[in-house]
Amino acid sequence: MAMPFYVSPDQWMQDKAEYARKGIAKGKSIVALEYADGVLLTAENPSTSLNKISEIYDHIAFAGVGKYSEFENLRKAGIRYADVKGYAYSRQDVTTKSLANAYSEAIGTIFTRDPKPLEVEILLVSVGETPAETEMYHISFDGSITDHRQYAVIGGQAERIRAYLQEHYAPNLPLPAALFLSRRSLLAGYDRPPAEESPLEVGVLERQRPGRKFRRLSAAEIAQALATGAAQG
Amino acid sequence: MLLTGSYGGSSFFELLQQDFPHLLPFRHLQHLPPEAVQLSTAVPFATTILALRFADGVVVAGDRQATEGFEVSSRRIEKVYKADDHAVIAIAGAAGPCLEMVRLFQVEMEHYQKIEGEPLALDGKANKLAQMVKQNLPAAFQGLVVIPILAGYDLRLKQGRIFKYDLTGGRYEEHQFYATGSGGKEARSTLRKFFKPDLSRESAIRLALEALIDAADLDVGTAGPDLTRGIFPLVKLVTKEGVSDVEDAELRALSETILQTLKG
């Protein structure tokens, strides 16, 4: 009978974490930013149909980096979870906290049990009636969960972008200024600015919007907002 | 629990069927013995609803009364609901199952749109609703009938469209107007007499109100505009721009004019 080699749990987890980090580092980063009317989510995304940012429920949005098929599955699972809960109870009972915990648990279980961890990081953000009720959760490949205020960043270049935002973030920015800041922070993630800028994918959760708060910005809206933002600051 | 489900498609209805059957609205009704109470006199019933096409889309309207046997069980029930940005669903029949079907249909529309990234085509919505009506067939045999009308604006054909249903989930398109429920026949005869293609918004709303007033005149289950209590039929429009409500003030003014002409 062949004996399996002993690998210490320590080593095993380290290997898995390194594997996941490598996968995620290849992807581009995503920035979520609190602005005057809600939360702005910005990603560099050359594709117009394979989205990284999307709607989960009335006031909750999702963003994922890493392996597309994996965070796409997580996105759909989140929509199913939220819709079933909202149908069984009521729309107010779908809370970001409980969904974030469900994500954390599911991703954490895969990390410890499965041979291959998920190569993803996700952001779950939501708006409430007042700015104080804004929630932003960052859930990592191992299921670890952290909550953030003002801004949150996921992806390979997150460290640098966070450092940039720490220096330049201001609360209550109007949408064009917030989008302009998001793009500059994404560019700060590169060693050298790329020759050609990648198109942006932008979604917003607007506090004042009736019903479903999530809205995707069109390419024309993005271009216009960036031009206004650049002129202002 | 997040990743434990086995369903992988885009339909909320099928998700419930596969992974959460206890949440399905019609399931418990299928196990009632056939000789169970005559449910049709024991639960509230929603009555007359109608839809008609006009120049910019469709008008959908319903009166506000629900009856329970020979009693009025509600004067303010709503029978017309926004299904999504370009479709409205109106319901007649046993109020409980009707309202559950509306809720399920609304979530179905939103769920599909979120998962797939774009909304169902109007034909897709009509077929989906047919499947739900079909699921209700066993309950219909016990008297719990659900008869919806689906009306919407078809962004591809650039026109309003109306779909009616039978108990078995049969789906039929109506090209001008349709009315159903206990006062449906009366409402239809008024619509048949005065309907013209490409009516203006105002004439279409007026015709919808006239049809409901005629239905209320002849059918005990239907209530006309109640000027004293300030209760008016629910009227929604679906156009290219989306779904909009007709305000009570406008309905009051129109109702007063129509009732005035009845005085003779």
Interface residues (C-beta under 8 A of the other chain):
Chain A: S49 N51 S54 E55 I56 N73 L74 K76 A77 G78 I79 R80 Y81 D83 V84 G86 Y87 A88 A102 Y103 E105 A106 I110 R212
Chain B: M1 L2 L3 G5 Y7 G8 F12 L15 L16 F20 L23 R103 L104 V107 E110 H111 K114 I115 G117
